[in-house]
Amino acid sequence: MGINGWLIVAFALYMLMMVGIGAAYSKKNENSEDYFLGGRNLGGFVAALSAQASDMSGWLLMGLPGAIFITGISGDGWVALGLLVGTILNWLIVASPLRRYTILAGNSVTLPMFFEHRYGDKKKILMTVSSLIIAFFFIIYTASALAAGGKLFASVFHLNYTVALTIGAIVILAYTFLGGFKAVCTTDFIQGTLMIIGLLAVPIVALVIMQNNGLTIAQGLADNGVTDVKAFTDLFHGTTATSIISGMAWGLGYFGMPHILVRFMAVKDEKEMGKSKVVAITWVTLSLVFACVIGVVGRAFMEYGRIEEAGTERIFIEMIQKVFVEDIHASFIAGIFLCGILAAIMSTADSQLLVSASAIAEDIYKGVIKKDADDKKVLTLSRVAIIVIAVVAYVIALDPDSSVMTLVSDAWAGLGAAFGPLVLMSLFWKRTNLPGAVAGLVSGALTVIVWDYIPLAGGATLGSATGLYSLALGFPVSLICILIVSLLTAAPSKEITDMFDQVKKKA
C-alpha cells in the first residue's frame, strides 16, 4: 500500500471510531441533563483529559507551534506560560466550588443557568445576555477549529481547502449531533491521550535524527536563517512589558471558558475531582512545554522554505510527514500522529458546538421563551442549533488564509473577559449582586469587541495599534464594573447569601 493509502486508512479508522462513539451514546440521552452534562457522572481521568483536550484545540498543535516557529519562545512562549498558570489556578480554586455551587443553585447544567440561580434573576436578564455572548464568541471559536481541520486535510491529502474543510466539519458535526456530552467527553479522553503522545514523540524523534546527523539546535537555527538564536532559547530575551502582560493575560481566560467550566460541573464527586486536578495539571504542563519545543525544534529541523510555502501553522504537520514518512518510512504511524492533530481540532469544536447549542436550546428557548418546553423539544432544538452554528462557523472558516491563532485569540478574549471575573466573584464574593453581574458581563464583552474589531486608531484596531491583548484590558474592566455597581446598588437578598454560605460550609 502506498504512503497516502496508509494515511487514509489511519484517518478513516479514527473518524469511524469517533462517529461510532457518538452513535453508541445517542441512545443513552434520556433528558437534557444527560445530553448537556452527562448526568454529572464523569470520572476523574475522563473529566481531566476532556477539559484539557476541549481547551487546547488545533491551536495547541498548529497555532502555538507556528507562532514559536516565527518568534521563538521569547515571543509567544509567554502565552504558553500564562495558559499554564491559568490552568493550574482554575483547577485548584474554581473547579470544586463551582461543582458544589451549581448543584445547590437549581442543579444548573449550563453557566447561564448557574448565573440565573446564583443571583435570583427572575427576569432572565443574565441568562439572555450570557447566552448571546456565548453564541457570538463560540461561533468564532468554532470557526478556528474548522479552519485548522481544513488546513490539516488540505496539507496531508493535497485536497482543495474547501473540500478539506467540508470533510472535517461533517465528521465533527456527526458525532456531536448524535452523542451529546458523554460522547464528547469519551472521545475527548481518547483524543487527549493521542495528542500528548504525538506532542512528546515527534520532537524527540526529530532531535534524535538531528543528533545522528551531527546537527545541534543552534546550528539548525542558524542554517534556517535565524540570526538571533537567543530569541528561540531564552524566554526573557528582547521581551517588553507589553508582550509579557499580553502573554500572561491569556491565563485569565480560563476562569470564563464555558466549555471547560462545564467539565468541572459534571465530575461525579470530590474524590474524582482530586484525580482530575492531578491528571489535568500534568497533561497541560507537558503539552504546552512540548508545543513550544515543536516550534523551536521545527525551526532547526525543517527547511525554512518548505514551511514558508506550506504556512507556519502547518509546522507540526510537516514535521510528522518529514520524520515518519520521509525519514523513517512509517506512514501508518504518521497517520496516527496526524490524527492527534485532528483530535485536538475535534475535541474543541465538539465542545464549542455543544455549549453553544445548550445556550440556545436550554437557556434561551427553555429558560426564557418557553419555560414549559419538554426535554424532547429541547433536545431537538439543540441539535438544530448545532447544525446552524456549525454552518455559520463553516462560512467564516471558508477563507483559506484564516489564522487559527487570531481566531482563537479573539474568541478567548471575549469569553474570558465577559465570564471570568463574574465566575470568580460569584464563587468568592458574597456581596456581588444582579446589577453588578450584568455590568460585568456587558462591560467585559464590549471592551473586547471595541478593542479587537472596531478600527479606531487610524484604520487599525486599538489592539493592533498598541500590541496589548484585549483580555488584559477587558478582564480588569469587567471586574471593576462588578465591584463598583454591586457596591452602589442594593445588597443581595438573604436567600442568595444563605446559599453562598451553604456552599462555603460544604467546602
Buried (B, 14 or more C-beta within 10 A) or exposed (E): EEBBEBBBBBBEBBBEEBBBBBEBBBEBBEBBBBBBBBBBBBBBBBBBBBBBBBBBBBBBBBBBBBBBBBBBBBBBBBBBBBBBBBBBBBBEBBBBBBBBBBBBBEBBBBBBBBBBBBBBBEEBBBBBBBBBBBBBBBBBBBBBBBBBBBBBBBBBBEBEBBEBBBBBBEBBBBBBBBBBBBBBBBBBBBBBBBBBEBBBBBBBBBBEBBEEEEBEBBEBBEEBEBEEBBBBBBBEBEBEEEBBBBBBBBBBBBBBBBBBBBBBBBBBEEEBBBBBBEBBBEBBEEBBBBBBBBBBBBBBBBEBEEBEEBBBBBBBBBBBBBBBBEEEEBBBBBBBBBBBBBBBBBBBBBBBBBBBBBBBBBBBBBBBEEEEBEBEBBBEBBBBBBBBBBEBBBEBBBEBEBBBBBBBBBBBBBBBBBBBBBBBBBBEBBBBBBBBBBBBBBBBBBBBBBBBEEEEEEEEBBBEBBEBBBBBBBBBBBBBBBBEBBEEEEEBEEEBEEBBEEBBEEE
